[in-house]
Amino acid sequence: MPGCGVPILGRVAVSLLSKGLVFSLSKGVPIMAATMKLLLVEDNATLQTTLQRSLGRQGFDVVACTDGARAVAQWRATQPDLVLLDLSLPGCDGLDVLSQARAAGLQCPVIILTARGTVGDRILGLNTGADDYLAKPFDLDELEARIKALLRRRSPVPDDMRSATRPAPLPGERSHEAVTPPFCGLQIDTEHGAVYYQGQPLELPPRELALLRAVLSKPGHAIAKEKLFEVVFPGELDVLPEAIEVVAYRLRKKLAPTGAQLVTLRGLGYLLKAQV
């Protein structure tokens, strides 16, 4: 399988896949706790092979699926850290795959890779549950950068502590000082960046999690959209400002059972308050 040798990671690191570690050549210390697994759903054989080889050289374990009809089952079986999803697939359209996966509780980050590159297509993809959208043809370096940016936003959970159905809680006990005071049962683990609801890890895609952390850090205070955009889409210059509204809409629906309400203040931004 591509990527199972000892690949070069960029120009500064080497991947020791047999141990699941990546060491910095400049410092000699681990910079990634375990090999990240990607699910690539793409029916173009040439592009699939190219991406598997390129991402394999970056230290990723890439599992490929070519059929939209089997993609959700493969997603559930693989439990990937991130999914690369084409839209024009045989058997089932990529947006339908994404919708079914989100409905089934599969919450890992998704990057859509497609020739459908209009603004309307991007908004539809984000509304369906994608975390990022890259129009074909794209630069491999940009794709790799986007993958790493999304993975950095995830709460660090070791692979060997995953369950088959949901990410495991962070290992070890959380000290009182590392957890914010509860707000509607929600707390931030300031040491690891995870969010808990009534003591249990809250499972959210990376962008929704980043937005929740930002507003939960200052409940009852309005935070400008521009500032939240920088937190949720750091360094992503091609993302439209309206994309923050899509993330807020999805987060608002998921917060409803908690009693916390994400409120839009026209001209000011967003505010987290308790439902009345």
N, C-alpha and C positions, 0 to 999 in steps of 0.2 A: 504493500500500500504506500502511496506517495507520502513522504515526510517521515518514514520510519527509520531513516538513517540518522546521522549526527549532523544537523543542518546549521548553517550560519544564521544568526539572528542579527540582521542589519550589518553594521560594521563594528559593533562594540561588544557583542555577546555571543556565546555559544550555548546551544541547547543540549543538555544531557538528558535525552528522552528516557533512557533506561531508568533514571531516578526521578523523572518528572520535575527536574529543576532547571532553571536557567540562571547562569552565573555571569555577572558583569566582568569583562576582561580587565577593566580599569580598576575595579575595587575588589573583585574576587568574592562577592557576596551574592546570595540569591536575590533575584529581582522578580521572579514569578514562582509562586508556591507549587504549581502543578500545570501539566500540559492542558491547554484549553481545547475543548472539543467544539468543532463547528459542524453544523449540518448545512450542506450545500444542496439546494433544490433547484436544479438547472437541467434542461433537456438538451442543450446544445453540447454535443460531445467535446468539441474543440475547446470551448470556453470552460467546460467542467474540468478537463484535464489541465488546462493552463492554471486555473485557480487552485486546484489541488496541489500542483507542484509548487506554485509561488507561495501559497500560505503554509504548505508543509515545510518549506525552507525557513519560514519565520517561526517554526516551532509549534504550529497548530496541528491538531489531529483532525483531519477533514473527512467526514462521512458524506457520501454523495447519494442523492436520490433524483431520479429523472422523471418520475411520474407523479402528477399532482394528486391522483386518486390514492396513492400510497403514502403521501407526504406526512399526513397527520400521524398515522400509525408509526412511521419511521421516527418522527419527532418525539413521540411518546416513548418509544423504545430506546432511542439514543440519549435522551435527556441532555441535549447540547447546552453549551454556555451561550451560544449565539447561533442564529439561523440566517443564512443568505438565501433569499427567496426570489426566484424569477416569477413573473406574472403570467406569461404565455406558456402554459404547461399543458401537456396532453392529459386527458382524464379529468382534470379539475383546474379551474383558473386559480392563479396564485392568491388573489384576494379572497376567494372562497376558502382556500386552504388556511389563510391567516385568520379569517373569521371563525372557522371551526376550531382552530387551535386555541384561540383566546377564550372561546366559549367553553372549551374543555379544561381551562385553567392552566394552560401552558404559557408561562409568562416570561420566558427568557427573551433578551433583545432580538429584534428582527431588523435586518437591512434589506430593503427591496432593491433588486437589481433588474432593470427593465429598460426596454426601448421606449416605453410610454413616459415621456418626460415633460408633459405640459404641467402647468401649475395646478390645474384641476386634477390631474392624475396623482400628483404628489399629495394634495390635500386629501383625496379619497384614500390613498394608502395610509396616511397618518391617522385618519379617522377610523380606519378599520383596525388599527392596532400596531402599525409599524413604528419603529423607533427612529429609522433613518431611511433615506430614499436616494439612490444613486442611479442616474440615467446612463444607459449604454450609448456609445462606448465610454468607458471610464478608465482612469489611470490606476494601475495596480497599487502604486504607492499611496494614493488617496484612499483606496478601499482599505488597505492595511491600517492606515492611520485612523479611519473611522471605526474599524473593528476594535482597535486598542482603546480608543476613547470611550466607547460604550462599555467595554469590559472593565475599565478602570472605575466606572461609576457603580458597578455592582458591589454589593456587600461581600467581603471576602469570606467564602465558606469553603473549607477543604473538600476536595472531590470524594474522599473516603467517608465523609460524613453526610453525603446526600442520601435522601430516601428516594424511593422510586416515584413518589408522587409530588414531593415538594422540597424546597431547599431546607436543610437542617438548620437549627438554631446555631448561633455562633458558639464555639466551644468555650468552656470555662465560665465561671461566674462573673457577673457584671457588678462592679463596685458601685456604691451609691453615688460617688462623685462623677462616674462616667455616664450617668443617665439623667436626662432632664426631668424636671417635675412633670407629672402626668397632666395632660390636657385632653379631656374627653376619652381617657384611657390610652392616649397616644404618648409615647416617649421616644426620644432619640438617644441611641447609644453613641455618645460623642466620641468614643474611642474608635469604633469601627464604622460608624455612619449608618448603621441599620436603624430601622424604625420598628417599634413594638406596639401592638395593641393588646391591652389587657395581659401583658407579659409574654405574648407570642409574637414571633417575627411577622411583620406585615409584608406580604409578597406583592411587589409592584415592579413594573418595567423600570429601567434605570432613569428615564426622564421624569416619570411621575414621582419616583422616589426622590429625585433631586428637588423637584418642586415642593413636595411635601416637607422635606427637611428644611427648606428655606422658610416657608410660611409657619411651620411648627416651631421654629426657633424664636419667632416673635408673634405669638398668638395675640389677636386683638389689635395688631398694628398693620396698617396698609404698607405694602411693598410694591414699588413701581414695576410695571411690566418690563421695562427696559432692563432693570436690575435682575429680575427673575429670568429673563431671556438669556442673559450672560451666564447664569448659573446652570440653566437647563441645556443650553446649546453653546457651550464654551468654544470660541474660535471657529464656529461654523458660519462662515460669511455668506454662504449661498442659501441659507435657510431664511424663509420669509418671516418677518416679525409676527405675523398672524399665527404662526405655528405654536406659539405659547398658549394660544386660546384653545387649540386642539388638545394639548396636554392637560390644561386646566379642566376642560370639559370631561375628559376621561377620569381624572382624579376625583372630581366632584362626585361623580356617580359612585365611585368605589368607597368614598368616605361616608356616604349616607347612613350605613348601618352603625357607624361609630358615634354618631351624635355631633361630629364636627362638620362644619359647613364652610366650604370655600366660596367666598363672596367676591363678586366683581364690583369694584368701585370705579365708576366711569371717570376717567381722567386721572385716577390715582393709582390703580393697580388691583392687587388682590389682597384679601384679608381672611384669616382663619378665625372663625368664632364658633361658639357652641350654639347648636340649634335651639330655638325657642319652642 
